[in-house]
Every structure is written in structure tokens, then in C-alpha cells.
Amino acid sequence: MLGVSTVLLAVANAEEWAGVRVLLAEVLGYRVLTAQSVKKALALTEEANIDLVISEATLEGEDALSILQHCRVSLPNAMRILVKEPDCDNQKNHEAAELAAIYQFIRKPIDDEQIGLVVKRALEAAELARRHRLISRELKLSDDSPIFATKFDNQIVAQSSNFEKLVYISEPMAELCSLAKQAAVTDLPILIQGETGTGKELLAHAIHFNSKRTDSPLLVQNCGGMSDDLLHSELFGHKRGAFTGAISDRLGLFRAADGGTVFLDEISEVSSSFQVSLLRFVQEGEVKPLGSDHTMICNVRIICASNRRLDEMVEKGEFRQDLYFRLKGFELVVPPLRERRDDIAVLAEFFTRKYCESMNVKLLGISNNVLDKLRCHKFPGNVRELENEIRRMVALAKDGEYLTTHHLSKELASIDPNSMGNKEFRHMPIDGETLKEKVETLEKSLVWEALSRLRWNQSKVARELGLSRVGLANKIKRYDLQHSN
């Protein structure tokens, strides 16, 4: 094995196993952890990267086979050994042991040297299996093969012309991409709204490369944190001597992208005075560089993005209404990751493949425990946060391993999927409904309660429920909720 192997002893009587512990730790050089309860053993499997588990069948009166069954899912690389009592041969234990995929059984009384030999051989077998998996994988790989085979590969949506970079299987993203494709073939301005990290720029690129302007440039400008003069210079250009430091003429993005597309990110951050210049350009296509007396006409499509709701800014007088209506020829709202949890697994697999390639790491996949924890996280940073988490995990992993909870950040590793949503679902009706119907009943009830309490202020309701305005409107229509004055 690579490095020092870690052995977990899940045993009822630590004194009975003292000789084995000394042999494994001091003679064979393994790191040895001991647990005398199921709860402690399960906690150690989450905290440490275990290579081998030896467990008795019962700990403190509890069935300890659950430890080995848990390890099969959360630590698929770990070898599992079950210690049986001399007279224990019942059918129930045999069935449970099969579910745990036991490597070897050991029957009491304990023989220190025998156990030492079994552990050594088990770890050697694990290393051989790891090498075999790597060799088999390398023989099967071709230039267009995935880094590893997963059950999600057939579900990842592979669209043509740059939409293939938008990885999803969820209905909200399917609807968004369908609308985006329709918008792409027009020449209307497009406003993309969504939280930070949802992939607004990626969508803008896909739209451009599916438009009739695909052979012309797509230029990007982030409008956040820039003074009016600097932003004007970047977009409209300037003449030499227009201001201190202007030692030469500058073309500007609008003229440089003539015939193509300009993507303006964080459009909500531009000043009210600059909004006037932008409105004139959107209306007339007129460009007047700083320091110039001449106006030129450019043929450029504008795609804007904002992580703030422009309609709410208009209501507050923070954004020009006429500019807002000009920019939203098509309005696309990218749903946050928490509203499309079906995509978390396929995105995790996609990013794992991506960083395996860039870091030259050969992994086998992601454990189900990791995926369960990822699905329960709210991801305030959305897809960008998920990508950063997977990149970190791949950097910590070794060739031939699965990504397990041991590789997760502390915040995500501490999530208990079994406790998620208990409070919200405890009043769910139980009679005469399928699971889907129960979920829909609960969702309808939550939406109706929020609408009633907030007097149908849909902006406030959407914010409270973590929905987009479009997402909330769809649910109101779906459940036929009526506003009674």
C-alpha cells in the first residue's frame, strides 16, 4: 500500500485484543485505531482513511455488521474482516456478511499471529487489486474515453455547439437551455440573471456559438468595480490624450467585436450616468470614443448578466427602467444549484473527470456517501463552490482510489444525510398518496403558506423560499394557486 496502512479494530474487549494491537502497530508498522462501540467505529470511518477493518459481530449488544456494510459504501477500497464466535453460524449473519462483502472470516479464540498474517495478506491483496484496476483501466482508455466509468455517463446531456459544456439532467436546466437555444438564433439582446457561481458566462458563450454571429468575436467585460471613465474607455475606446495616461488610441470592445457579441457581466454595478451611454448604444449602436468628436455605428449583440434582480433595482430607482426593458429582449434565469439537486451528482462526476485529467490522477469514481452528502449541501456558491470542492478532493486523492468522505472538507463531511429535511417532512400526509404526491402536497402547502403570510409579494416569497421569480411563478401556475383579495 502507499504510505502507512490504517487498520480499524472494532472489538468489544480492547484488553482481549491488546496482543493483536501490539503486533499490528509495533511489529508490522500499521496505524491502529480501536473502537468498542458501533457509534465510535462509524465515526472513525468518517474521520480517517481506513485501509482495513476488523470487526466483531456484536459490540455492546448492538449488531456490528452495520460497520462493515457501511464501509462497503463509504470506503469501497477498504478490506473487511469479520470475527465470529465459535458457535455463531446463523443464516441472518451469513446474509448480512454477504451484503458487507467480507474479505475473510476469523473464528475465535483469537490467535495473534494468525490475525497478523491475515491482515498482511489482505492489505497485499488490496494493493494488487488497486494495481490491477489501474492496468485494466489504462488498457481500456482511448483518447475519447471517460476518466472512469460511472452510472451517470449515459445521463450527462451532451448538446451540440458548446451547449455540451452545460452539464445537467434536471428539468429546470433542460427548460433553460431550450429557451436559450431559441434566443440564440435571434438577434435580440439577452439578460441572464442568477446567483454568483451558477454559470451565467458559460451560458453566454453557448448562446454566442449557437448564433449567426458565431464566426465573429465574443468579447467579455466585467463591469463591477470600474469607474465610469475606465469602463467607457474599455467599451467605447478613447483617443490619444483624452485623459492622463492615454498615450495611444484605443479601439474599445464594441468596435473590436463589430459583427459579433459583447458579454457584459455584473451589469447591475454600472452607475446611473453610464447607463445613459449604454442605453444610447443599445438603441442606436452609436460609439463615441473619449476625446473624439466623431460617432461611429457598430453592429454588436449585447448579452448582459447580473447576480442581482434588475427588476427589483428598477423598483428602487437604482437601475433605469428603459435600459432594463432594452436589455431583456430575452430574459434567462439560471436556477441555483439547490433548485436542481438532480444535477449535483453528474456535475461532481464531470468535475472529477476534468481534474483527474489536469492533475494526472487516476481515480475510480465517487463513493455513494460523498454524493449523498453533496446532495444535502445548500451550495451558496453554487456550481463554482461544487467545482472547487471536487478539485480539492481530487488533489488529496491517490491513484486507484475512490473519492470518499475522508477527502471532503470538514463542513461537508459533517453533514448527516439521514437527518436532512426531518423537520420539514414530519407533518407530511401518509395515507393514500405516492411519494411524489406527498412531496407535491408538501411543496404546495409551503408555497401557499408563504404567499398568504407575505400577502402575495412574489419577490419576498421567492427570496424566502430560495426560488427565482420564474421558478415561483411556475409553481403558482402548476398548483393553480389563486390570489383571493
N, C-alpha and C positions, 0 to 999 in steps of 0.2 A: 504494500500500500504506500501511497505518497505521504510522507511525514509520519508522525506518531499516531497509531490507530487508537481509537477510543472505544472502550468496552463498558457497557452498562450492565450491572448486576442488579436485577430486580428480585430480591430474595427476602424471605420472611425473617430469617435469623442471621444477622450480619456476623455474629461470632462463629456460626457453623461454617461460614464461607471465608473466614479470615485467612486460611491457608491458601485458598484459591486466589484471593486478592493479592497476597504477597507474591505468589508465583507469577501472576499476570503482570503486576506492576514492577517488581524488583528484578525478576529473572528474565522475563520476556520483554520488558520495557514498554508495556502498553499503558495508556492513561486509563485508569479505572474509576468509574463513578458507581455509587451504591444508592439504591432506593429500597425502602422497606414498605412502601405503600404504592398503590396504583396511581394515586394523585401525584406523588412525588416523581414517580417514573415517567409519567406523561409530561410533567413539567420539564424534566431533564431532556426529553426527546425534542422539545421545542427550543431549549436554550443551547444545547450542544450538538455538534455534528457527530452523531454516533455511527460507528462502523459495524458494531456487533452488539446484539442484546441477548443476554441470558436471563430467562425469567422462569420463576416457579409458577405453577398453575394457579395458586391461591396466595394472596397477600392480605393479611389482616381480615380474613373472612371474605374478601372480595375476589371475584373471578379476574385473574391477572392475564388471561389470554387476550383481553382487550388491548393490553400494551403492545403485544406482538402484531395484532391486527391493525392497530393504529400505525405502527412503524412500517407496515407494508405499504401504506398510502403516503405517509408523510416523509418516510426515509426509505425509499424503494431500493437504495443501494446497500442498506444495512443487512447483514446476515442475522437470522433469527433462530435461537436455540431454546427449546422448551425442556425444563426439568420436571420429571414426573415422579410421583410417589410409587413405591414398589408395586402396590396393588391397584393403581389407577389405570383402567383400560376401558372406561365407559365410552359409549358411542358419541355422546354430546361433546366430550373433549376432543375426540378424533375429528368431528365435523368442524369445530371451532379452529382446531390446529390447521386444517386444510385451508380455511379462509385466511389464516395468517401466513400461509406459505412457509412453513417451518423448514429450516435447512436440515436440522438434526435434533433428535430426541436424546436426552440423557436421563437415565433412571437412577434414583437414589438407591443406596447411600453414595455420598459424594466421594469421588476419587480425584484428588487434586491434580495428579499428573495426567489422568485421562482427560479431565476438563481442559488442562493446558494444551494438550495435543489437539483436542477438538477445536479449540479456539484458533490455534495456529493454522490448522488446515482450512478452517472456514475463511479466515482472512486471506489466505493464499488463494483459495477458490474465488473469493470476491475480486481479487486483483486480476486473476486470469480471465474472469468474466468481463471485467472492465476493459481489458486489452482486446478481448475477442469482439466486444461491441464496437470498439473503435475501428478495428481492422475491417469488420463487416461493413460498417458504415462508410469507410473510405472506399471500399471496393464498389459499393452501390452508388456513390455520389457521381454525378456528372455535372457539367457546367451549369445546367439549369435546375439541378435538384435542390430541394429544400435542405437546410442545415440538419433538420431532423424530421422524422415523420410524426405527425400528430393527427388526432382525430378532427382537428379544425381545418386542415388543409383544404378539404373539399368545400368548406363553407366560406372561406375568405373570398369576398367579392372581388373579382378581377375584371374591372371595366377597361374599355379601350381608351387610348389617347389621354393618358395622365390621370384619369379617374381611378386607375388601379392603385394609386398611392393612398387612396381613401379606403382604409381597411374597415369593413363593417359587415355585420349580418343583421343588424337591428332594423326594425320598421321605420323609426324616425329618420335614420340616416338614409335609408332607401328612398323615402319620400323627398328628403332634402336634395339628394343627388339627381333624382328625376326632375325636380324643378330647376336645379342648376343647369342641367343639360338643355332644358328648354330655353333658359335665359341666355345660355352661351351662344346660341345661333342667332340671337337678335343683336342689335347694336345699342341697346338701351344701357344707361348707367346701372350699376348694381351696388346695393348696400348690403354688406354682410355683417350681421350682428351676432354676438356671442361672447361668452366669458373668456377670460385670458386662458390660453392653452388649449382651446377647442379645435384649432386647425383652420382658422379663417384664411390665412395666407395660402395654405395648401389648396384650399377650395378655389381661391382666386386664380392660382396657377392652372388648375384643371379647367376652369372656365375659359381662360385665355387660349389654352391649347386645343380647346374644342370649338373655338370661334373661327370666323372667317379671317380674323387678324393673326392667326397662328404663325404665319411666316414673317410677321413684323415683331418688333421688340415688346417685351413686357418689362417695364421698369418699376421699381418699388421705392416708395418713400415713406418713412415713419415720421409722422407729424408731431409726435409727442416731444415736449421739452425744447422746442425750437422757437427762436424769436421770429417775429414777422419778417424782418429783413432777410434773415438767413433762409427761411422757408421760401420766401419769394425768389431769392437767388437760386435756390435748388430747383424750383419748379419752373419759374418763368425765365431764368437766366439773368445776366447783367452785362453791362458794357464796361470796358476798362475805365477805371477811375470813378465808377459810380459811387464807391464808398472806400474808406481806408482799407487797404489790403487787396482791392480789386485790381490786380496787376495785369489781367488779361480778360478778354471776353469769355463769357460762359454761356453755353447754348441753353441749358435748362432741360429738365426731364420731359416737359411737354413737347418741345421741339425735337428732342432726341428720339422720342417714342412716336413721332408722326407716322400715322397709319397703323399704330399698334395700341397697346394698353398701358395705362399707368395705374398702379395699385397704391392707394393712399391709406396707410394703416393709422390707427388712432386718430381718425378724422374729428372725433369729438373734442380733441385738445386744441384745435386751431382757434385763434382769437376772433372776436366778432368783426374786427376790421378786416382781417384776412378772409373771412367768409364772403365779404363783398367781392374781392378779387376773384375768388374761386367761383362764385355764382356767375360772374361775367364770363368766365372761361367756359363753364358748363353750358351756359345759354348760347354763347356766340362762337366759342372756340378761339377767342382772341388772346394772344400772348403779347405782352408789352414788357420787355426786359427792363430791369432797373437801369436808369441812366439813359434810356433810349426814348426818342420821340416817335418811333415808328411802331405800329401794331401789325402783327402777323397772325395769320389764321393757321391753326393746327387741327388735324383730324385725329383725335385721340379718344379712345373709350376710357371712361373712368370707372374703376371698381374701388369702393371705399369699405373700410372695416372699422368697427368700434366695439369696445367691450362695455360701453355704457349705452343705455337706451336713449336714442336720439329723440324719440317721441316725448319722453319724459323731460328731456332737456329743453325741447321746444315749449312744453307747457310751463316750464320755469323761466323762460325767456333767455336761456343760456345758448340756444342754437337757433339760427334763422329758419323760420318755417318754410320760406320759399326755397332755400337751398336744400332743406331736408326733402321736400317733395321732388326737387330736381334729381337728387341723388338716388332716390328709391324707385327708379324705373322698375327694377325688380328688387324685392327685399327678401333676403335669405337669412334665416336664423339657425345657427349651428347649435344643436342641443348640447348641454353639458354632459359629461360622461356619466354622472349619476342618473341621468334620464335615459341612458341607453346601456344599461349594465350588461346586456347580451353581448356587447362589443368588447368587454374587458378581456375576456379570455383570448379572443382572436387577435386583439391588439398586443396582448402580452406575448403571445407566440410570435407575432410578426416582429416585435422589437427584440425578442430573444434571438431570432434568426439573424436580424440585422447586426446586432452587436457580437454575436458569435463570429460572423464574417469579419467584421472590422478588427476584433481583438484576437482573431485566430484561435478561438476556443471551441472545442468540440463537445457540445453538451447533448444529452439525450432527450431533454424536454423539461417540462414544468410539472411538479407534483400537484395532485388534486387539492391538497391542503393549501398550497400557495394560492391557487386560483380561487378557492373558497374565501380566503381572507381578502384577496384583491377585490372580489365582487362585493364585499361588505364595506369597503372603504368609501368615503364620500368623495374623495379626489377633488378638493377645492382648486387644485392646479390643473385639473382635467387631464387630457391626453399627454400634455407635456410632463406632468407630475408622474404619470404611469411610465412614460418612457425613461425618465431619469431613474426611477426605482429599478426598472429592469436592467438598465445599463450598469447600475451599481452592483446588482446581483450577479450579472454575468462576469463582471470584473473580479468578484470574490470566488467564483466557482472554478473547479478544476476539470480538466478533460475527463470525459466518461461519466460525469455526474449528472443527476437531475438537479434543477433548481428546487430547493426545499425551503421550509420556513426558517432554517438556520441562516439562509442568505438574505432574508428580509430585513428591512430596517426595524428598529425597536418598536416604533409606533404601529407598523403593520403587523409585526409578529405577535403583538399583544392582543390583536382582535380575536374574539371568540365568535366564530360564525353561528354557533348554536344559540347564542343569546341575542343575536341581531333581530330587531323587529318584534320581540316578545310583547313589549308594552303596547305597540300599535295593533297587534293582531289578537290580543286576548279577548276582545269583545266580538270577534268575528262569528257570524252565524254558522251553525254546524249541521243543520238538518236540511236535506233536500237540495243541496247545491254542490256542484263540482268545485274543485279547487279554483278554476278560472272564474267561476261565477262568484265565489266567495271574495276573491281579490277585487273583482269589479264592483261588488256591493260595498266593500270597504272603501275603495277609491272614490266611488260616487258619494258616499257619506262624508268623507273628509273634504272633498271639493265643495259640496253643498254647505257644510258647516262653516267653512272659511268664507264662502261667498256671502252667506247670511250675516255672519258676525262682522264682516268688513263692508257691509252694505253694497255689495257688488262692485267695489273698486277693484277692477281686474288687475291693475298694476300692483296693488298691495297684495292681493291674493296670490298672484303668480310669484311674487318675491318671497312670500311666506312659505309657499309650498315648494319652492325651488324649481319652478317651471318657467319656461319662456311664455310671453303673451300668446304666441301662436299655439303652443302646447296646451295652455289653459283653455283657449277658445275651442280647440279640437275636443277637449274633454267635456266642455259645456254642451257642445253640439252632439257628441257621442251619447251622453247620458240624458239628453233632452231636458236640461235644467232651465227652468223658466224664472225670469225675474218678476216677482209679484210686488207691485208698488204698494 
